[in-house]
Amino acid sequence: MIDLTSKKMLSGLLNPIIDAALEAERDQQEARRYLGGSRLGVECERQLQYEVFATPKDPEKDFPGRILRVFERGHWAEAALVRWLELAGVTILTEDEGGGQFGFSDFDGLFQGHCDGILTGGPESFGPFPRLWENKCIKADDWRALSSHGLRKEKPVYWAQCQVYMDRFGLAENPALFSAVNANTMGIYWEAVPYNPQAVAALDAKAARILQACLAGEQLPRLSQDPNFYQCKWCSWRKRCHGLA
């Protein structure tokens, strides 16, 4: 008789049920069909085109349930940090008048983004106000690298996200406040991210280039011609892009 009280047996039995439910929920969600402000810093412009068109990923590249659980952990960390900020006396706006996230929409809705929050007051150390707030929950190795080398070098996609959002939400006067929660230790890394108008101009030009190509039905160049290039190996559309399917 199978011992269902075994810890190993229970994990192997119950986790797949939860993961299957998460995967089914994901499959029922409507695909996003726009260029996200949080993604514009991705280097490969063809990859961003695939995202705009909600192009099906390579068969083995859909996120499994365990990774979906990791994504949900990020929402928990964000909610916890909002509570901690408020306990510390910080005034933070996380919803617009309609009860949704603060968002922007450009290029007739083809370029959109939503910020985590806007700090409007509180202890002087958290100022100057108002300022954009963006938060991530990341693994320990990434957190240590970020703490050592800073956001622009270690997480350029997040840095670009801050630049775009400061611009679109009219918060360029004061540096954004970026936080990263260490998923292993719950340490918190903070960084002030000054507005960089030259970077924003380049990112705007990139968004226009990608969306104009999408509307014209043109495919932009891939980042590398080598399917084993390290960024290509991680891409969800590697086989499609390089004709390996």
N, C-alpha and C positions, 0 to 999 in steps of 0.2 A: 504494500500500500504506500502511495506517495505521501511523504510528510509535508503537508502544506504549511506547517509552522516553521519550516526551515527558512532562515533569513535569506539565503541565496535563492531558494525556490520562490519565495514570495516576491522578491525583487524581479526575478525573471518572468514571473507570472503577471504582476500588476503594472509594472512600468510600460510594457508594450500596449496595454489597454489605454492608459492615459495618453501615450504618445500617438496612438492611432486616432484618438478623439481630437487631439490638437491638430493633427495633420488633416483630418476631415474638416475641421473648422477653417483651417487655412485655405483649403480647396474651395470652400463655399464663399470666400471673401472676393469681392470684386477687385480685379487687378487695377493697380494704379497706372494711369495712362498720361503721365506728365513728367517733366524733368523736375526732380526734387532739389530744392536749395541745399538740402543736407548732403546731396550726392555730387554736386557740381565740381567739387575738388577731385573727384576720381580722374585719373590721368587719361584713361582710354576713352576717347570720344565715341568710338563705335559701341563700346559697352553701354554707354549712356543712351545711345540710340535704341539699343535692345530694350532698355528699361522703359523708355518713352512709349515704345510700341507694345509693351507687355509681352515681348516675344517669349514663347515657351523655353524654359531652360533645358539644358542637356538632361537626359532622363535621370542620371544619378546625382544631379546637382540640386534637386529640391531639398530644402532644409528638413531634416528628420525631426521627430518630436523632441528629442533632447535639446537640439539647438533652438527650437521654438520656446522651450522652457528657459533657456539662457536669455533670449530676447525679452521674455516676460519679466525676468529678474531685473532688467534695466528699468522697467516701469516702476517696479517696487522701490528700487533705489532712489529714483527721482521723487516719488511721492514721500519717501522717508526724509529726504533732504529738504524738501519744501517744509515739512513739519518742523525739522530742526532749525531751519532758518527763521521760521515764525516764532519758535520758542526763544530764539536769540534776539528777538526784537526787530527782525528785518521785515519790511513790508514788501510782499512779492505778489505780482499779478500773474496768474496762470491761465485765466479765462477771459475771453472777450464778453461783450454784453449779451451775446447769444448763448453763453455757456460753453463755447468751444475754445480750442487753442487759438492764440493769436496767429493769424496767418496772412500771407500775401499771395497775390495772383497776378502774373504778368503774361505777356504774349498770348492774350485771349485764353488764359487758363492753362496754357501748356508749360508754364514755369511757376511752381508753387512751393511754399514752405511754411512750416509752423514752428514757432520757437517754444522753448520750455518755460520761459518766464521773463518778466521785466521787474527788476528791483527798483522800487521808488522811494525807499527811505529805510532808516535803521541806524545802527551804530556806525560811526564815522569810518571804521576800518573796512566796512563793506561798500563804501562809496567810492567815487562820487556817483550821485544819482541824477536822473534815472540811467539805468544801464541794462543791457541785455544779459540774461543768464542762460547758459547752456550746460547741461550735465550729461555725463556718460558713466556707465558702470563697466569696468574693464578688468581683465585678469591681472594677476600680480606682476608678471614679467613686463607687460605693456605699461603698467602703472609705474614701475621702477624706471623704465626707460623714459617715460614722459616726465617724471620728476627730475631726471638727470639732464635731459636735453631740451625740454620744452615742447609746446604744442606744435609749432610750425614745422619743426624737424621730424618729430616722431609721429604726429597725426595730422598731416597736411589737409586731409579731407575735413576734419573737424575745424581746423583753422579757417579754411575757406568758408565753411558753413557760418562761422561767426562773422566773417567779413560781409557775406551776402546779407545776413540777417540784420546786422547793424545798419547797413545801408537801407534795406527795404522797410525797416520799422522806424526809421528816423532817429536812430540811437548812436549816430556816428560821433557825437561830441565827446562821449565818455567811453573808455575801453570796456569791452564786454568782460564779464566775469565768467570764466570757464572753470568747472569743477569736474573731477573724476574720482569716483568711489572705487577703491580697491575691493574687488569681489571676494578676495581671500581674507583680508585683514580688517576691512571697513575703514582703512585710512582714507583721508580725503586730500586730494591735491587741488590747489587753487592757482589760477593764473589769470592776470589781467591781459587782455588781448586788444592792443590799440588798433584803431581803424586804419586801414591802408588803402587810400583811394586808387593807387596804381593797380593794386591787386584786384580791387573791385571792378575797375574798368576792364581788366583782362578777363575776369570771370564773366562779366556781362557780354563781352565779345564772344566768349566761348559758348555761352548759352544761346546767343543769337545764331552762331555758326551751326550748332547742333540742331536747333529747331528748324532753321531754314533748310538744312539738308533733309530733315525728316519730312517736311512739307513738300519738298521737291522729289521725294522718293530716291534720294541719293544716299549711298552708303559711304560713310567717312572711313579713312584708313584705320586699320587695326594698329594697336600699340606696337606690336612686334610681329615679324613674319615667322618667328620661331614658336611653334605651339608649346614648346617646353620652357619658354621664357617664364620666369617665376611668377609674374603677374598673370600671365595667360593661364598657367596651371591652376590658379585659384579661381579663374573666371567661370561663372555659371553658364557661359555660352561658348566655351573653348572649342568644342567639337563642331558646332555650327559655324563659328567664325572661321575656323581653319579648314573646313571641309572634311572633317574626320568622322562625321556621323555616317 
